[in-house]
C-alpha cells in the first residue's frame, strides 16, 4: 500500500513537473537584421516556430588562415521536435549563406509554456 501511494505521488509530481515537455531550440546566425527578420517572420507565419528571439552579436572565426570578426545577428527559434526538420529546411532554402550555422539544442519547457507552444504551432 505504501509503495502504491509513493508511486501515485511520483506520477502526480511528474504530471505537475515544470519541465516535462521536450522542445528544441534552433540557433541560426544571419548576416544582418533584415535577413534574419525575413526568415523569422516566414517561419513563425508558417507555424514552424512558436517564438523566435533575435539579437545582434559579434562572430569570431578563422577564415583563410586569419582571425576574422564580423557583426552578425543570431536567432533562437523555439519549436517542437516534430517541426525541427521542416524548420531547418525552411532556413536553408531562404538563407543567403552557402552553409548557414544551424544548431539544434534539445531542451525542456515548463508545461504551461509547452501548451502555449503547441497551441501557437497548431493554428
N, CA, C and O of each residue as an XYZ file, in Angstrom:
492
protein
N       0.823     -1.194      0.000
C       0.000      0.000      0.000
C       0.866      1.256      0.000
O       0.604      2.199     -0.747
N       1.899      1.263      0.843
C       2.777      2.436      0.906
C       3.512      2.639     -0.411
O       3.686      3.772     -0.858
N       3.950      1.536     -1.041
C       4.655      1.672     -2.321
C       3.708      2.170     -3.413
O       4.131      2.896     -4.313
N       2.435      1.786     -3.343
C       1.453      2.265     -4.314
C       1.240      3.762     -4.155
O       1.157      4.488     -5.145
N       1.151      4.226     -2.910
C       0.984      5.660     -2.661
C       2.202      6.443     -3.137
O       2.061      7.516     -3.724
N       3.403      5.909     -2.884
C       4.621      6.574     -3.357
C       4.626      6.652     -4.880
O       4.984      7.681     -5.451
N       4.229      5.569     -5.532
C       4.189      5.532     -6.990
C       3.183      6.549     -7.527
O       3.461      7.259     -8.493
N       2.013      6.612     -6.890
C       0.999      7.581     -7.310
C       1.504      9.006     -7.109
O       1.272      9.875     -7.950
N       2.196      9.246     -5.992
C       2.737     10.575     -5.708
C       3.781     10.959     -6.759
O       3.792     12.090     -7.244
N       4.663     10.006     -7.109
C       5.689     10.271     -8.130
C       5.040     10.581     -9.477
O       5.470     11.494    -10.181
N       4.000      9.817     -9.834
C       3.304     10.066    -11.099
C       2.660     11.446    -11.105
O       2.718     12.157    -12.109
N       2.048     11.825     -9.986
C       1.419     13.142     -9.882
C       2.478     14.239     -9.968
O       2.259     15.255    -10.627
N       3.624     14.048     -9.310
C       4.710     15.027     -9.370
C       5.232     15.157    -10.793
O       5.561     16.260    -11.229
N       5.313     14.051    -11.523
C       5.781     14.096    -12.912
C       4.806     14.891    -13.776
O       5.220     15.657    -14.645
N       3.500     14.703    -13.530
C       2.496     15.449    -14.285
C       2.609     16.943    -14.020
O       2.411     17.753    -14.925
N       2.927     17.309    -12.780
C       2.999     18.713    -12.389
C       4.384     19.307    -12.577
O       4.585     20.497    -12.334
N       5.325     18.509    -13.000
C       6.697     18.970    -13.157
C       6.760     20.171    -14.089
O       6.125     20.170    -15.143
N       7.520     21.199    -13.710
C       7.604     22.386    -14.550
C       8.422     22.163    -15.818
O       8.436     23.029    -16.693
N       9.088     21.048    -15.937
C       9.923     20.839    -17.126
C       9.653     19.472    -17.737
O      10.553     18.642    -17.860
N       8.401     19.254    -18.116
C       8.065     17.922    -18.599
C       7.752     17.861    -20.090
O       7.191     16.866    -20.550
N       8.100     18.899    -20.864
C       7.853     18.847    -22.301
C       9.162     19.011    -23.063
O       9.895     19.981    -22.867
N       9.441     18.049    -23.931
C      10.632     18.147    -24.775
C      10.383     19.153    -25.891
O       9.360     19.093    -26.573
N      11.318     20.071    -26.073
C      11.268     21.027    -27.174
C      12.657     21.091    -27.792
O      13.577     20.401    -27.352
N      12.798     21.918    -28.809
C      14.107     22.119    -29.417
C      14.325     23.606    -29.652
O      13.442     24.302    -30.154
N      15.493     24.081    -29.289
C      15.917     25.439    -29.594
C      16.852     25.336    -30.790
O      17.776     24.522    -30.791
N      16.616     26.152    -31.800
C      17.439     26.114    -33.009
C      18.093     27.476    -33.174
O      17.422     28.483    -33.404
N      19.411     27.488    -33.050
C      20.191     28.711    -33.162
C      20.656     28.867    -34.608
O      21.168     27.923    -35.210
N      20.472     30.069    -35.160
C      20.876     30.355    -36.541
C      21.530     31.731    -36.571
O      21.040     32.664    -35.935
N      22.634     31.863    -37.308
C      23.256     33.177    -37.485
C      22.915     33.719    -38.870
O      22.706     32.966    -39.822
N      22.865     35.061    -38.953
C      22.475     35.763    -40.176
C      23.422     36.934    -40.411
O      24.030     37.434    -39.465
N      23.554     37.380    -41.667
C      24.463     38.487    -41.956
C      23.974     39.841    -41.445
O      24.782     40.734    -41.192
N      22.653     40.001    -41.290
C      22.115     41.286    -40.819
C      20.686     41.095    -40.308
O      20.090     40.030    -40.467
N      20.152     42.148    -39.693
C      18.836     42.070    -39.061
C      17.717     41.862    -40.078
O      16.776     41.115    -39.811
N      17.804     42.507    -41.231
C      16.748     42.366    -42.241
C      16.663     40.919    -42.738
O      15.574     40.364    -42.880
N      17.816     40.326    -42.995
C      17.851     38.923    -43.434
C      17.220     38.028    -42.368
O      16.391     37.172    -42.677
N      17.621     38.231    -41.115
C      17.078     37.430    -40.011
C      15.570     37.611    -39.907
O      14.826     36.640    -39.767
N      15.126     38.863    -39.976
C      13.705     39.148    -39.821
C      12.869     38.472    -40.904
O      11.783     37.967    -40.619
N      13.355     38.455    -42.128
C      12.614     37.798    -43.210
C      12.432     36.308    -42.927
O      11.343     35.767    -43.119
N      13.481     35.656    -42.479
C      13.396     34.222    -42.176
C      12.525     33.981    -40.946
O      11.706     33.062    -40.929
N      12.703     34.804    -39.927
C      11.931     34.659    -38.688
C      10.438     34.805    -38.964
O       9.639     33.966    -38.547
N      10.070     35.861    -39.659
C       8.643     36.096    -39.938
C       8.034     34.928    -40.723
O       6.939     34.463    -40.405
N       8.741     34.467    -41.731
C       8.232     33.344    -42.516
C       8.066     32.085    -41.693
O       7.061     31.385    -41.819
N       9.044     31.790    -40.850
C       8.990     30.573    -40.030
C       7.832     30.624    -39.038
O       7.137     29.626    -38.846
N       7.622     31.778    -38.406
C       6.528     31.900    -37.438
C       5.183     31.855    -38.163
O       4.261     31.174    -37.715
N       5.067     32.577    -39.281
C       3.809     32.579    -40.032
C       3.449     31.188    -40.547
O       2.267     30.854    -40.633
N       4.435     30.380    -40.888
C       4.193     29.021    -41.394
C       4.022     27.994    -40.272
O       3.819     26.810    -40.544
N       4.102     28.436    -39.016
C       3.920     27.523    -37.895
C       5.101     26.603    -37.647
O       4.935     25.519    -37.088
N       6.298     27.024    -38.059
C       7.493     26.208    -37.842
C       8.180     26.533    -36.525
O       8.965     25.731    -36.020
N       7.891     27.700    -35.966
C       8.440     28.111    -34.670
C       7.354     28.855    -33.911
O       6.604     29.635    -34.498
N       7.270     28.617    -32.617
C       6.277     29.298    -31.794
C       6.730     30.707    -31.450
O       5.913     31.619    -31.331
N       8.032     30.880    -31.293
C       8.608     32.156    -30.878
C      10.062     32.175    -31.329
O      10.712     31.132    -31.402
N      10.568     33.367    -31.632
C      11.969     33.491    -32.031
C      12.563     34.716    -31.352
O      11.980     35.799    -31.375
N      13.725     34.530    -30.751
C      14.484     35.641    -30.181
C      15.525     36.069    -31.206
O      16.086     35.230    -31.910
N      15.787     37.380    -31.294
C      16.753     37.895    -32.264
C      17.625     38.943    -31.584
O      17.118     39.808    -30.868
N      18.953     38.866    -31.809
C      19.868     39.822    -31.184
C      21.122     40.004    -32.038
O      21.574     39.064    -32.693
N      21.686     41.223    -32.027
C      22.966     41.439    -32.711
C      24.093     40.780    -31.929
O      23.992     40.594    -30.717
N      25.170     40.427    -32.632
C      26.307     39.789    -31.967
C      27.561     39.968    -32.806
O      27.494     40.321    -33.983
N      28.694     39.720    -32.187
C      29.971     39.669    -32.903
C      30.340     38.203    -33.060
O      30.186     37.409    -32.132
N      30.827     37.853    -34.238
C      31.216     36.477    -34.527
C      32.709     36.446    -34.841
O      33.192     37.236    -35.653
N      33.438     35.536    -34.201
C      34.880     35.391    -34.400
C      35.153     34.000    -34.948
O      34.650     33.012    -34.411
N      35.940     33.912    -36.008
C      36.246     32.623    -36.620
C      37.502     32.753    -37.481
O      37.938     33.857    -37.807
N      38.065     31.615    -37.837
C      39.230     31.592    -38.723
C      38.743     31.482    -40.164
O      37.966     30.587    -40.497
N      39.196     32.387    -41.007
C      38.879     32.360    -42.427
C      40.147     32.657    -43.204
O      40.785     33.688    -42.994
N      40.508     31.764    -44.093
C      41.733     31.893    -44.890
C      42.941     32.165    -43.988
O      43.726     33.082    -44.229
N      43.064     31.343    -42.948
C      44.190     31.376    -42.007
C      44.297     32.654    -41.183
O      45.360     32.941    -40.633
N      43.231     33.416    -41.088
C      43.273     34.652    -40.297
C      42.046     34.729    -39.390
O      40.950     34.306    -39.758
N      42.260     35.277    -38.200
C      41.141     35.513    -37.289
C      40.266     36.613    -37.881
O      40.742     37.702    -38.202
N      39.000     36.309    -38.016
C      38.059     37.246    -38.625
C      36.970     37.576    -37.613
O      36.537     36.715    -36.847
N      36.536     38.826    -37.619
C      35.428     39.263    -36.768
C      34.371     39.893    -37.657
O      34.674     40.764    -38.473
N      33.133     39.451    -37.499
C      32.012     40.010    -38.254
C      30.879     40.345    -37.304
O      30.704     39.701    -36.270
N      30.118     41.356    -37.666
C      28.866     41.626    -36.973
C      27.798     40.782    -37.646
O      27.637     40.825    -38.866
N      27.081     40.027    -36.858
C      26.008     39.181    -37.368
C      24.798     39.340    -36.458
O      24.825     40.092    -35.483
N      23.759     38.629    -36.794
C      22.551     38.572    -35.977
C      22.302     37.106    -35.669
O      22.390     36.255    -36.553
N      21.990     36.814    -34.410
C      21.681     35.442    -34.019
C      20.184     35.353    -33.720
O      19.597     36.252    -33.118
N      19.586     34.248    -34.154
C      18.189     33.987    -33.833
C      18.103     32.668    -33.078
O      18.868     31.738    -33.330
N      17.167     32.607    -32.156
C      16.921     31.395    -31.384
C      15.452     31.021    -31.578
O      14.555     31.631    -30.996
N      15.234     30.011    -32.403
C      13.886     29.545    -32.711
C      13.450     28.560    -31.633
O      14.208     27.659    -31.272
N      12.239     28.726    -31.119
C      11.669     27.787    -30.149
C      10.609     26.974    -30.882
O       9.624     27.519    -31.379
N      10.827     25.660    -30.939
C       9.899     24.806    -31.671
C       9.785     23.445    -30.996
O      10.480     23.160    -30.020
N       8.905     22.618    -31.527
C       8.754     21.253    -31.028
C       9.583     20.328    -31.911
O       9.872     20.643    -33.065
N       9.953     19.204    -31.361
C      10.839     18.277    -32.071
C      10.286     17.860    -33.436
O      11.050     17.670    -34.383
N       8.978     17.719    -33.539
C       8.358     17.276    -34.790
C       8.521     18.290    -35.927
O       8.376     17.933    -37.096
N       8.819     19.535    -35.597
C       8.922     20.582    -36.625
C      10.365     20.966    -36.951
O      10.588     21.804    -37.825
N      11.338     20.382    -36.278
C      12.733     20.805    -36.442
C      13.221     20.620    -37.874
O      13.815     21.541    -38.436
N      12.993     19.480    -38.469
C      13.472     19.237    -39.839
C      12.835     20.201    -40.831
O      13.513     20.720    -41.717
N      11.540     20.441    -40.686
C      10.862     21.404    -41.565
C      11.442     22.798    -41.384
O      11.659     23.518    -42.359
N      11.694     23.182    -40.127
C      12.286     24.490    -39.845
C      13.672     24.602    -40.470
O      13.981     25.597    -41.126
N      14.498     23.596    -40.271
C      15.851     23.626    -40.834
C      15.814     23.726    -42.358
O      16.587     24.486    -42.942
N      14.940     22.982    -43.001
C      14.820     23.056    -44.463
C      14.367     24.443    -44.912
O      14.853     24.966    -45.915
N      13.437     25.035    -44.167
C      12.972     26.386    -44.489
C      14.127     27.381    -44.381
O      14.334     28.198    -45.279
N      14.875     27.309    -43.287
C      16.006     28.226    -43.094
C      17.017     28.054    -44.225
O      17.453     29.040    -44.819
N      17.392     26.821    -44.527
C      18.382     26.564    -45.587
C      17.925     27.121    -46.934
O      18.728     27.680    -47.682
N      16.654     26.971    -47.240
C      16.160     27.406    -48.553
C      16.001     28.923    -48.661
O      15.875     29.448    -49.767
N      16.005     29.638    -47.527
C      15.845     31.094    -47.548
C      17.088     31.853    -47.080
O      17.085     33.083    -47.048
N      18.126     31.144    -46.723
C      19.333     31.771    -46.163
C      20.306     32.122    -47.274
O      20.442     31.377    -48.245
N      20.989     33.261    -47.134
C      21.941     33.656    -48.181
C      23.324     33.044    -48.007
O      24.119     33.052    -48.947
N      23.628     32.512    -46.822
C      24.912     31.825    -46.657
C      24.865     30.471    -47.365
O      23.836     29.795    -47.353
N      25.976     30.082    -47.976
C      26.059     28.753    -48.587
C      25.928     27.659    -47.535
O      25.286     26.633    -47.759
N      26.550     27.900    -46.381
C      26.499     26.939    -45.274
C      26.098     27.698    -44.005
O      26.958     28.098    -43.221
N      24.796     27.894    -43.807
C      24.377     28.620    -42.603
C      24.619     27.800    -41.337
O      24.523     26.573    -41.344
N      24.932     28.499    -40.262
C      25.072     27.836    -38.959
C      23.668     27.569    -38.429
O      22.930     28.499    -38.103
N      23.311     26.306    -38.346
C      22.018     25.877    -37.799
C      22.342     24.855    -36.723
O      22.820     23.759    -37.018
N      22.081     25.218    -35.481
C      22.490     24.377    -34.353
C      21.268     24.026    -33.518
O      20.572     24.910    -33.019
N      21.012     22.726    -33.370
C      19.897     22.225    -32.554
C      20.340     22.069    -31.105
O      21.436     21.582    -30.826
N      19.478     22.488    -30.193
C      19.740     22.291    -28.770
C      18.478     21.691    -28.150
O      17.472     22.387    -28.016
N      18.514     20.409    -27.770
C      17.350     19.832    -27.100
C      17.136     20.529    -25.758
O      18.093     20.878    -25.067
N      15.869     20.725    -25.400
C      15.558     21.436    -24.157
C      14.258     20.904    -23.570
O      13.529     20.146    -24.210
N      13.990     21.313    -22.355
C      12.734     21.006    -21.673
C      12.013     22.327    -21.428
O      12.642     23.336    -21.108
N      10.704     22.315    -21.580
C       9.906     23.515    -21.346
C       8.949     23.294    -20.185
O       8.477     22.182    -19.947
N       8.680     24.354    -19.486
C       7.632     24.371    -18.477
C       6.340     23.902    -19.149
O       6.088     24.241    -20.305
N       5.533     23.138    -18.446
C       4.344     22.550    -19.064
C       3.380     23.615    -19.595
O       2.796     23.426    -20.662
N       3.203     24.721    -18.883
C       2.305     25.777    -19.360
C       2.858     26.414    -20.634
O       2.107     26.672    -21.575
N       4.162     26.667    -20.668
C       4.776     27.234    -21.868
C       4.702     26.229    -23.017
O       4.473     26.609    -24.166
N       4.893     24.968    -22.710
C       4.791     23.928    -23.727
C       3.404     23.875    -24.348
O       3.269     23.706    -25.560
N       2.366     24.020    -23.516
C       0.998     24.043    -24.045
C       0.810     25.253    -24.954
O       0.204     25.150    -26.021
N       1.342     26.415    -24.518
C       1.243     27.608    -25.355
C       1.951     27.376    -26.697
O       1.426     27.745    -27.747
N       3.139     26.766    -26.660
C       3.869     26.482    -27.899
C       3.040     25.594    -28.824
O       2.912     25.881    -30.015
N       2.481     24.521    -28.279
C       1.658     23.623    -29.103
C       0.490     24.367    -29.733
O       0.204     24.193    -30.917
N      -0.190     25.203    -28.934
C      -1.310     25.985    -29.466
C      -0.842     26.918    -30.582
O      -1.500     27.032    -31.616
N       0.289     27.581    -30.372
C       0.813     28.520    -31.372
C       1.195     27.804    -32.662
O       1.031     28.355    -33.751
N       1.699     26.590    -32.546
C       2.157     25.851    -33.722
C       1.032     25.119    -34.450
O       1.213     24.691    -35.590
N      -0.122     24.970    -33.811
C      -1.243     24.251    -34.424
C      -2.244     25.171    -35.100
O      -3.220     24.695    -35.680
N      -2.029     26.447    -35.038
C      -3.017     27.380    -35.623
C      -3.065     27.279    -37.120
O      -3.838     27.990    -37.762
